[in-house]
Structures are given as structure tokens and as C-alpha cells.
Amino acid sequence: VALITDAMGAAGMGDGLYPLGPLQVRVQDGVAMLPDGSSIAGSTLTLDRVFQRAVTVGGLTLAQAVESLSTTPARLLGLAGTTGSLETGKLADLVALDSATYDLVAVMRRGHWVLGAERFDVVTPA
């Protein structure tokens, strides 16, 4: 199983108007709608919420959810040699989630913390 999201660019953003191709979409309380309210216009589902639901609703173990969001998609995209797991020589891309709520805590991109480094007592290489 590979867990994914089809989120639009407004995913994770606050309420407001956002472009979606040639359209303007209004996001309110995490729901993207056409401005006239006639239709849902796109998804704002982020991968941390996908992970949370996979574990709390879908019944996946933590290990299964991690594999489904990292190793499996990397393999299916032909990227398993460079990403998808934490191994020497691979890109150091990772996220840290709160162990109780699975909320996003920190993000590392190619070995550098880009969000939440202050949460860890580590030194990031220059």
C-alpha cells in the first residue's frame, strides 16, 4: 500500500483565496470550495493527516504507515536508491511527528532542518 494525497497548493495554509489552475478557490476551515460555495474544489489533506488516519482509523501499525508513506512510494517511483529510507548515502529527508497526536513537529530536507530544529538537542552539520 502506498499512501498519498492529491492536495492542492493551499494544503496546510490558512483560510483565504488561492489559485487552482485558472480558478480561484476559497479555503475555509481546511475545506477548499469554489467561491460561490457550489462545489468542493480540491483537497487540502496533508501527509501528516494521512499518516494519522492510517494509524488511528485504518488500523495500520506505525511501521506499516511509515513504510506506506516512504519506502513504498520511493520504490514505485524508481527512487529507492536515493530516498524512502534512512540509509547511508541516501538523501536525509525526514519528518518528525508528535508521538501522541501525529502532528508535524520538524522537517529535515537533505540533511538540514528546515522546520522545528529547536525541538531536538542535536547539531545540524553545516
VOVEXSE-270659 format. One record per residue: x, z, y of N, C-alpha, C in turn; residue number from 1. Coordinates in Angstrom, 3 decimals, padded with zeros to 6 digits. Each point is the difference from the previous one (the first is absolute). Example, Ala and Ser with C-alpha at 12.3 -4.5 7.8 and 13.67 -1.06 7.14 Angstrom:
[[013.190 007.800 -005.690] [-000.890 000.000 001.190] [000.900 000.000 001.200] 1]
[[-000.350 -000.720 001.050] [000.820 000.060 001.190] [-000.770 000.730 001.090] 2]
This chain:
[[000.849 000.000 -001.181] [-000.849 000.000 001.181] [000.887 000.000 001.234] 1]
[[-000.334 -000.865 000.949] [000.671 -000.015 001.295] [-001.023 000.396 001.047] 2]
[[000.297 001.044 000.747] [-000.890 000.438 001.070] [000.415 -000.706 001.289] 3]
[[-000.987 -000.510 000.725] [000.262 -000.738 001.234] [-001.045 000.354 001.046] 4]
[[000.175 -000.527 001.193] [-001.026 000.043 001.028] [-000.028 -001.350 000.687] 5]
[[-001.156 -000.385 000.467] [-000.141 -001.241 000.758] [-000.190 000.316 001.481] 6]
[[000.620 001.068 000.443] [-000.197 000.496 001.358] [000.414 -001.010 001.062] 7]
[[-000.734 000.035 001.087] [000.329 -000.807 001.170] [001.020 000.760 000.850] 8]
[[000.500 -000.637 001.039] [001.032 000.590 000.840] [-000.400 001.293 000.688] 9]
[[-001.282 000.281 000.113] [-000.461 001.224 000.662] [000.022 001.214 -000.924] 10]
[[000.378 -000.190 -001.245] [000.051 001.126 -000.938] [000.931 001.080 000.531] 11]
[[-000.466 001.228 -000.031] [000.802 001.121 000.461] [-000.016 000.193 001.506] 12]
[[-000.677 -000.874 000.703] [-000.073 000.093 001.454] [-001.248 000.776 000.398] 13]
[[-000.077 000.354 001.258] [-001.162 000.722 000.503] [-001.173 -000.919 000.278] 14]
[[-001.066 000.595 000.486] [-001.172 -000.783 000.378] [000.361 -000.983 001.105] 15]
[[-000.654 -001.160 -000.014] [000.226 -000.985 001.057] [-000.260 -001.405 -000.481] 16]
[[000.310 -000.970 000.878] [-000.148 -001.411 -000.304] [001.328 -000.561 -000.478] 17]
[[-000.039 -000.805 -001.063] [001.200 -000.580 -000.576] [-000.262 -001.457 -000.368] 18]
[[001.041 -000.837 000.105] [-000.178 -001.390 -000.415] [000.034 -000.120 -001.522] 19]
[[-000.818 -000.894 -000.507] [000.009 -000.360 -001.416] [-000.167 -001.510 -000.037] 20]
[[001.127 -000.708 -000.032] [-000.044 -001.452 000.153] [-000.589 -000.312 001.361] 21]
[[-000.992 -000.871 000.066] [-000.601 -000.348 001.286] [-001.064 000.993 000.475] 22]
[[-000.289 001.016 -000.810] [-001.061 000.954 000.309] [000.536 001.270 000.636] 23]
[[-000.846 000.681 000.724] [000.241 001.371 000.435] [-000.796 000.895 -000.939] 24]
[[000.613 001.064 -000.448] [-000.636 000.932 -000.922] [000.031 001.385 000.626] 25]
[[-001.085 000.715 -000.122] [-000.063 001.371 000.521] [000.204 000.971 -001.152] 26]
[[001.008 000.861 000.121] [000.234 001.041 -000.993] [-000.507 001.309 000.581] 27]
[[-000.866 000.656 -000.760] [-000.514 001.309 000.403] [-000.080 000.873 -001.239] 28]
[[000.624 001.155 000.078] [000.052 000.940 -001.126] [000.524 -000.666 -001.269] 29]
[[000.996 -000.898 000.160] [000.640 -000.637 -001.134] [-000.747 -001.172 -000.597] 30]
[[-001.123 -000.406 000.601] [-000.780 -001.123 -000.502] [000.117 -001.157 000.983] 31]
[[000.398 -001.172 -000.504] [000.131 -001.194 000.829] [-001.283 -000.814 -000.078] 32]
[[-000.611 -000.233 001.146] [-001.259 -000.738 000.078] [000.119 -001.101 001.045] 33]
[[-000.827 -001.037 -000.161] [-000.137 -000.959 001.074] [-000.549 000.749 001.209] 34]
[[000.362 -000.403 001.209] [-000.426 000.760 001.183] [-001.505 000.207 000.118] 35]
[[-000.801 -000.925 -000.520] [-001.455 000.174 000.088] [-000.540 000.922 -001.096] 36]
[[000.898 000.488 -000.885] [-000.399 000.929 -001.050] [-000.708 -000.639 -001.172] 37]
[[-000.017 -001.339 -000.064] [-000.774 -000.687 -001.028] [000.678 -000.037 -001.368] 38]
[[001.326 000.241 -000.051] [000.682 -000.153 -001.276] [001.331 000.745 000.006] 39]
[[000.382 000.499 -001.171] [001.352 000.519 -000.164] [000.947 -001.178 000.114] 40]
[[001.085 000.173 000.734] [000.883 -001.122 000.308] [001.313 000.032 -000.760] 41]
[[000.337 001.087 -000.620] [001.266 000.084 -000.713] [000.247 001.414 -000.453] 42]
[[001.048 000.147 -000.767] [000.355 001.302 -000.552] [001.034 000.693 000.882] 43]
[[-000.095 001.305 000.094] [001.023 000.803 000.669] [000.622 000.999 -000.986] 44]
[[-000.162 -000.276 -001.277] [000.499 000.885 -001.054] [001.521 -000.055 -000.081] 45]
[[000.644 001.145 000.156] [001.458 000.087 -000.087] [000.414 000.428 -001.409] 46]
[[001.250 -000.303 -000.361] [000.453 000.277 -001.365] [000.057 001.486 -000.338] 47]
[[000.196 000.870 000.992] [-000.039 001.427 -000.318] [-001.403 000.409 -000.446] 48]
[[-001.027 -000.613 000.600] [-001.378 000.292 -000.421] [-000.288 -000.623 -001.369] 49]
[[000.575 -001.159 -000.278] [-000.136 -000.609 -001.324] [000.592 000.945 -001.043] 50]
[[001.195 000.527 000.282] [000.661 000.935 -000.911] [-000.878 001.232 -000.218] 51]
[[-000.481 000.577 001.105] [-000.835 001.198 -000.085] [-001.222 -000.239 -000.884] 52]
[[-000.691 -001.101 000.207] [-001.199 -000.295 -000.787] [000.331 -000.302 -001.456] 53]
[[001.111 -000.671 -000.239] [000.392 -000.306 -001.375] [000.199 001.279 -000.806] 54]
[[000.560 001.022 000.653] [000.265 001.274 -000.680] [-001.240 000.883 -000.041] 55]
[[-000.679 000.159 001.135] [-001.100 000.965 000.076] [-001.321 -000.534 -000.527] 56]
[[-000.217 -001.300 000.087] [-001.261 -000.589 -000.460] [000.213 -000.842 -001.257] 57]
[[001.062 -000.791 000.006] [000.249 -000.925 -001.105] [000.604 000.622 -001.237] 58]
[[000.517 001.220 000.127] [000.532 000.695 -001.162] [001.408 -000.382 -000.414] 59]
[[000.718 -000.765 000.821] [001.383 -000.317 -000.333] [000.864 001.244 000.166] 60]
[[001.014 000.132 -000.835] [000.974 001.060 000.208] [000.853 -000.384 001.199] 61]
[[000.752 000.953 000.529] [000.888 -000.316 001.117] [000.984 -001.101 -000.392] 62]
[[000.558 000.094 -001.198] [000.962 -001.003 -000.460] [-000.649 -001.381 -000.102] 63]
[[-001.224 -000.071 -000.503] [-000.695 -001.281 -000.109] [-000.291 -000.590 001.375] 64]
[[-000.411 000.842 000.935] [-000.302 -000.475 001.349] [001.262 -000.500 000.699] 65]
[[001.102 000.715 -000.149] [001.269 -000.435 000.596] [000.414 -001.345 -000.580] 66]
[[-000.060 -000.130 -001.314] [000.368 -001.265 -000.638] [-000.906 -001.138 000.468] 67]
[[-001.280 000.279 000.134] [-000.968 -001.021 000.393] [000.153 -000.451 001.448] 68]
[[000.623 000.836 000.829] [000.214 -000.349 001.406] [001.422 -000.459 000.295] 69]
[[000.887 000.085 -000.967] [001.394 -000.354 000.292] [000.584 -000.933 -001.051] 70]
[[000.258 000.510 -001.185] [000.667 -000.779 -001.041] [-000.804 -001.237 -000.410] 71]
[[-001.279 000.172 -000.254] [-000.819 -001.119 -000.465] [-000.102 -001.118 001.042] 72]
[[-000.361 000.292 001.260] [-000.048 -001.093 000.981] [001.358 -000.685 000.187] 73]
[[001.078 000.761 000.007] [001.335 -000.608 000.147] [000.281 -000.952 -001.152] 74]
[[-000.330 000.416 -001.210] [000.204 -000.855 -001.171] [-000.850 -001.255 000.084] 75]
[[-001.276 000.153 000.366] [-000.903 -001.151 000.070] [000.422 -001.000 001.077] 76]
[[000.643 000.490 001.049] [000.466 -000.875 001.085] [001.411 -000.526 -000.231] 77]
[[000.604 000.376 -001.135] [001.352 -000.451 -000.297] [001.065 000.710 000.816] 78]
[[-000.300 001.211 000.473] [000.919 000.760 000.851] [000.577 001.230 -000.677] 79]
[[-000.198 000.149 -001.300] [000.419 001.217 -000.703] [001.503 000.227 000.057] 80]
[[000.783 -001.018 000.247] [001.447 000.174 000.102] [000.454 000.639 001.288] 81]
[[-000.874 000.007 001.015] [000.404 000.545 001.298] [-000.877 001.137 000.503] 82]
[[-001.203 000.142 -000.535] [-000.904 001.023 000.510] [-000.977 000.430 -001.097] 83]
[[-000.789 001.011 000.280] [-001.014 000.446 -000.950] [000.361 001.253 -000.759] 84]
[[001.262 000.411 000.076] [000.432 001.243 -000.643] [001.249 000.496 000.723] 85]
[[000.300 001.264 -000.192] [001.174 000.589 000.642] [001.179 -000.072 -000.954] 86]
[[000.847 -000.998 000.210] [001.172 -000.216 -000.834] [001.152 -000.462 000.876] 87]
[[001.203 000.300 -000.419] [001.189 -000.438 000.710] [-000.032 -001.506 000.180] 88]
[[000.264 -000.441 001.222] [000.045 -001.417 000.310] [-001.313 -000.588 000.486] 89]
[[-001.089 000.741 -000.119] [-001.290 -000.489 000.485] [-000.239 000.479 001.424] 90]
[[-000.908 -000.677 000.690] [-000.371 000.418 001.350] [-000.568 001.416 -000.056] 91]
[[000.400 000.827 000.917] [-000.496 001.378 000.032] [-001.239 000.049 000.882] 92]
[[-001.092 -000.562 -000.509] [-001.289 000.040 000.680] [-000.867 001.004 -000.735] 93]
[[-000.514 000.998 000.721] [-000.849 000.983 -000.657] [-000.918 000.668 000.997] 94]
[[-001.030 000.605 -000.530] [-000.881 000.830 000.805] [-000.063 001.374 -000.633] 95]
[[-000.224 001.001 000.822] [-000.217 001.360 -000.485] [-001.429 000.379 000.365] 96]
[[-000.727 000.513 -000.992] [-001.376 000.425 000.210] [-000.102 001.503 -000.189] 97]
[[-000.922 000.624 000.718] [-000.267 001.418 -000.168] [-000.460 000.237 -001.436] 98]
[[000.548 001.004 -000.648] [-000.286 000.230 -001.419] [-001.416 000.492 -000.266] 99]
[[-000.699 000.491 001.007] [-001.365 000.480 -000.206] [-001.052 -001.024 000.428] 100]
[[000.228 -000.658 001.140] [-001.006 -000.904 000.560] [000.347 -001.473 -000.153] 101]
[[001.259 -000.279 -000.339] [000.522 -001.367 -000.097] [-000.009 -000.717 001.347] 102]
[[-000.003 000.767 001.087] [000.129 -000.592 001.333] [001.436 -000.444 000.203] 103]
[[000.185 -001.056 000.777] [001.326 -000.515 000.302] [000.807 001.028 000.782] 104]
[[001.219 000.270 -000.460] [000.882 000.972 000.637] [001.218 -000.681 000.614] 105]
[[000.585 -000.949 -000.716] [001.230 -000.634 000.489] [000.156 -001.383 -000.627] 106]
[[000.778 -000.836 000.700] [000.280 -001.350 -000.481] [001.484 -000.285 000.165] 107]
[[000.607 -000.535 -001.054] [001.387 -000.455 000.059] [-000.009 -001.507 -000.245] 108]
[[000.693 -000.730 000.866] [000.111 -001.451 -000.149] [001.469 -000.363 -000.078] 109]
[[000.377 -000.572 -001.125] [001.380 -000.427 -000.242] [001.011 001.109 000.292] 110]
[[-000.366 001.194 -000.451] [000.912 001.131 000.092] [-000.027 000.778 001.295] 111]
[[-000.874 -000.371 000.925] [-000.082 000.695 001.289] [-001.425 000.514 000.212] 112]
[[-000.091 001.277 000.364] [-001.311 000.575 000.271] [-000.567 -000.649 001.255] 113]
[[-001.211 -000.515 -000.082] [-000.667 -000.574 001.165] [-001.186 000.850 000.436] 114]
[[-000.363 000.976 -000.816] [-001.082 000.920 000.326] [000.193 001.281 -000.790] 115]
[[-000.089 001.137 000.664] [-000.044 001.272 -000.688] [001.304 000.585 -000.496] 116]
[[001.152 -000.508 000.452] [001.283 000.516 -000.490] [000.152 001.492 000.255] 117]
[[-000.618 000.490 001.059] [000.124 001.419 000.345] [-000.613 000.918 -001.051] 118]
[[-000.800 -000.547 -000.903] [-000.640 000.792 -001.048] [000.973 000.353 -001.129] 119]
[[001.138 -000.654 -000.018] [000.948 000.187 -001.102] [001.317 000.534 000.518] 120]
[[000.607 000.820 -000.798] [001.300 000.569 000.347] [001.076 -000.884 -000.605] 121]
[[000.069 -001.231 000.507] [000.962 -000.965 -000.504] [000.693 -000.680 001.172] 122]
[[001.140 -000.569 -000.278] [000.716 -000.767 000.982] [-000.144 -001.463 -000.397] 123]
[[-000.500 -000.814 000.918] [-000.153 -001.416 -000.261] [001.289 -000.702 000.365] 124]
[[000.536 -000.812 -000.916] [001.247 -000.714 000.307] [-000.172 -000.925 001.194] 125]
[[001.067 -000.156 000.763] [-000.052 -000.869 001.185] [000.051 -001.456 -000.391] 126]
